[in-house]
């Protein structure tokens, strides 16, 4: 019997298969059930967005901490059909989280935008907000696991969010100069 193709069902199955194939499902499950002396997921009542954010942070940290010795060791294990990866290759050190300013502050990256600059959020669809920079501060961006500039934007009256707020904040990487209509 030929099964009709259901786009959303097929794409959802493919998406789930990709999550399984690349170990994301296992990572999410492990985070959801993890428990040791420092952390117990059962007590934390983690939400799905929190689990996904944690997984993204761990993947970003892993990517940033890749090294040749680890890559060569895993490749050797793969090529020789070993599923027993040597524990010495699984050594990841994550710096402790801190609320302290970076040691090099105030000698940090110069802010891209100045007070009075007209900016917009980088669009992710057909609508975006825009306005004028009225302030900025240096803060820890947990989604980037790094310190960066955050801007206070006074929204234009025609901006899509202006009916319910007059100002908003945005990370530097989420903004771009507003091109004036000529």
Buried (B, 14 or more C-beta within 10 A) or exposed (E): EEEEEEEEEEEEEEEEEEBEEEEBBEBBEEBBEBEEEEEEBEEEEBEEEEBBBBBEBBBBBEEEEEEEEBEEBBEEBEEEEEEEBEEEBEEEEEEEEEEEEEEEEEEEEEBBBEEEBBBBBEEEEEEBBBBBBEEBEBEBBEEEBEBBBBBBBBBBEEBEBBEEEEBBEBBBEBBBEBEEEE
